[in-house]
Amino acid sequence: MTDALLVLEDGRTFAGEAYGATGTTWGEIVFNTGMTGYQETLTDPSYHRQIVVMTAPHIGNTGVNDEDPESGRIWVSGYVVRDPARRASNWRSDRSLDEELAAQGVVGISGIDTRALTRHLRERGVMRAAIVSGDALLDAAGRRRAAEDLVAEVQDRPQMAGADLAGEVSTDAAYVVKALGPDGAELAEPVARVAAVDLGIKSMTPNRMAERGIEVHVLPAQSSIDDVLATAPDGVFFSNGPGDPSAATHEVELLREVLDRKIPFFGICYGNQLLGRALGYGTYKLGYGHRGVNQPVLDRATGRVEITAHNHGFAVDAPLDEVSVAPHDGGRYGRVTVSHVDLNDDVVEGLAALDLPAFSVQYHPEAAAGPHDAAYLFDRFLDLMRDADPGFATGTAAGQATDVTDSPKGA
C-alpha cells in the first residue's frame, strides 16, 4: 500500500492509503451523504475544485460503467473514502473505481475515519485541504515532509468564496438535444424549445426535458442574449454549476435580459442562486452545505414533502415568511415568494416570481441516481411555457402540442 495524507487548513491531518492516482491535489473539502450514485457525483461539474468525502463507508461496490457519467470526465479534485471495495461486482461494471480514478489522474485517499472527518467539518465548516501521497510526501532529500509545511501550502490556495468557475466547466460550443416522443423516438416538431445555459450542466438535465417533448439548445456560459434569442426559445433554463454566485456578473446580467423580455425561466441549483441575485437578493456561504440524496424539502404550494438530491455550498438570502418585492432596480421585477424550504435548516430551496414567468429550485430534480420526487418540476416548466402570454415567448413552438401526458415523468 502507498502512504497518503489528508491535510486540512486548520492543521488537522488524517493518515491513510493512496486511492486512485498518487501525487498532490488541492481543493475545498466537502462531504456527500449519499449511499449510492458515486459515479454521478464524481462526474458532476458542480464539484469542480472540491475534494469530496463520502460518508457512506463502502464505496466502489458496483464499479464504473460508460452509461452513468453526468459529463465527459471526473470533475472532483480529490476523493476520500473509508473502505473501498476490493472488487467491483455488478453486471454493468466495466472497470473498478480505483482504476477509473487513476486513469483520470484523480488523487484520492482511503482507510481514514470519514465519520470523524465529517464531524470535524460539520463543527468547523468546510475548508481548504490537500491530499498528498506517494513520492509527493517526500522532500528533495527523500525525507518525509513536515505536516506544518503541507498545512502552510494549503493555506496559500484560493478559497471557494469569490470564485467564478462556471466558465471553466461549461461547454465550448452550443449543441442540441432533440425532443423525444412517448416511444423514445425523435419528434419532428418539438412541444417547446428551450435555451439551456450550461453553467456546469449534467447530462441527465436536458434528457429530462427531451423526455417531455422539449428540444434543448445547450449554450456556453458566456453566451449573450442574442445567442439565446437566436434559438427562438419558448423558455430559458440555467443549470447547476460550481463557484460563488456573487462572482457571476455576466450570468446575472444575461438572466436580467431574459426576465426583462418575460421569457419563461427555470433554474436549478446555481441557476436558483443566480435568479436570486438577478432579482436583487443576496447570497451567502453555508457552513458545510447540502450534498447528498436525502434532503427533505417542503413545496409550499402543495404542502408536499420531497426527498431530494442536493449539491450546493451557497444559498439565497430571501424572506421566508412573506411575499416580498424583488429589491433590484426599485422592484421592477415585482413580487417574489420562497416556494420551497429545507426542513432541516430552513434554507431557501426555491423561488417563484409572481409577476414574471420565472421560478427556480436549489436542488436537483433530474437526480439520475435518485430520488425522483421532484421530477414533476420539469412538467411545471413545460406548463409555464404553455400558459405564458403570447408576448412572453419569442419562439413559435409554445402551444403547438397539447397532449404530452404519456411522456415519461420520472426515472
Secondary structure, DSSP 8 states (H G I E B T S, - for coil): --EEEEEETTS-EEEEEEEEB-SEEEEEEEEE--SS-HHHHHT-GGGBTEEEEE-SSEE-TT-B-SSS-SSSS--BSEEE-SEE-SS---TT--B-HHHHHHHTT-EEEESS-HHHHHHHHHHH--EEEEEEEGGGGB-TTS-B--HHHHHHHHHTS--STT---HHHHS-SS-EEE--B-TTS-B-SS-SEEEEEE-SS--THHHHHHHTTTEEEEEE-TT--HHHHHTT--SEEEE----S-GGG-HHHHHHHHHHHHTT--EEEETHHHHHHHHHHT-EEEEEEEEEEEEEEEEEETTTTEEEEEEEEEEEEEE--SSS-EE--GGGTTT-EEEEEEEETTT--EEEEEESSSSEEEESS-SS-TTS--TTTHHHHHHHHHHHHS-TTT--SS-TTS----TTS----
